[in-house]
Amino acid sequence: MKTKIGDIFEIKLKNGKVAFAQALVEPEYAFFEVSPLEKNPNALFRIWVHESAIKEWVKIGNKKLTPELEAEEPRFKQDPINGKLSIYKGGTETPATIEDISGLECAAVWEGNHISDRLTDHFEGKENKWLKSLQPKVNG
């Protein structure tokens, strides 16, 4: 499915809850507890999404992005060999410390089942194993 910036999707979760996603600059999406069509809620998180994930979602509309969602967010990367951290933004990587990357999402593309699990865990107040697996490894 070809999406446009601002497209809003409803995501039905296994636990009966519903979450929402809004397309940002491809491949990024913002995720919400309530529909961005109704108001301008704060995003739970913003991640890069594999295009196959969207096949299970239902498009419910389109809305202009808020200035916060238009702004690019930095992400962190960790070299799998030497463990060095960096911040990725605008196609550029800058060396970083563990403190520098605190609160940043990993520069990773998420699959649909992992997104569903993360949203379900959010609603149930549980730690998400996929998010945990992407956290930086201290000392490589």
N, C-alpha and C positions, 0 to 999 in steps of 0.2 A: 504494500500500500504506500503510495507516495503521500508524504505529509508536507504541510506548509508550516512555517513559523507561526505560532499562536494556536495551532490545532489543539483541541482539548479532548482527552479520552477518559472514559470510565473504565476502571479495572476491577473486575469481580474477583474477590479473593476466596480461597478455600474455606475460610472461617465464616463466610457469609457477609463479611464487611465489603465496603466499596471504597476504593481510592481513586485518585484522579492524577492524570499526567498532562503536562502542556509541553508541546514541541518548542524547543528553543533552536539555536543554530545547530544543524545536524552535526553530530549524532546525539546532542545533549537534550535531556528532558528534565523538567522540574516535577516533583511529586507532591501531592497535597492530600489532606484528610477531607477537605471540602472542595466542591467544584469552583474553579476560578471564574466560571461564568456567573456565579451568584455574587461574589465579592472578590476582593484581592487578598486572599489568605497568604500567610507566609509559607514558603516551600519547606517541606520536611527535609528534602535533600535534592541535589542536582547531580545527575550522573550521565555518562555516555551509555547509550542503549543500542544493542544490536538490532538491526531492522527486523529480524524474525520475531522479536518480542511483541511487536505492535500488532501482529496478526490476531492475537487473542483479545485485543482491546477494542472498545466500541467508540468511534468518534462521535462526540456529542455537540461539537461546535468549534468556534474559533474566536479568539479575543486577542487584541493587541497586548503585547508584552508590557509589563511594568518596567520602569527604568532599572530596577534591581535585576530583573530577569534578562534584560538586554545586555547587561554588563557581563563580560567574560569572567569566569571564576578560575583562579589558579588551581592546579592539582599537583599532587606530589608523585614522584617516581623514586624507585629504589633499584639501583643496579643489582641484578641477581648474583653477580660474581663478587664484586668488592663491597657491596652493601652501602655505597655512597648514596646520599639522598639529594634530590633536586626538586625545584619547583618548576612546573611546566605551565607556561602561559603564552599565548600568541605565537606558538611554534618555537619558542625559545625555552631552553632549560638553564636554570641558575642554580649553582650549588646551594645547599641548604643544610640546616641542622635539624635535629628532632624537634626543637622548639619552634623553628620556622614553619614546619609543616603541620603543627598542631591544629586540628579542626578541619584540615583539608581532605577532600576525597582523593582516592588513588586514581591515577590516570589509567583507568581500565574500562573496557566495554562490558556491560552487564547483559546476560541472557535473560529471557522472560521468566523462567522458573526462579532464578535468583532474585529478580526484582519482586516477584510475588511473595517469596519467602521473606524478603526484607520488610515489605509492607505489612505482611501478616504479623511478623515478630514485633514490629512497631506498635500495632494495635493491641497486641497481647503483652506488651511491656517486657519482651524477652530480648536477650542479646542475639544478634544475627551472626550465624557462623560464617556466612560469605563475607560480610563486612569485616569481621574479625580476621579472616584469612588474608585480607588485603592490607591490614595494618602493617606499618613498617616493623621490620625485625631489627631490634637493637643489636648493635655490633655485628651487623650483616647477618 
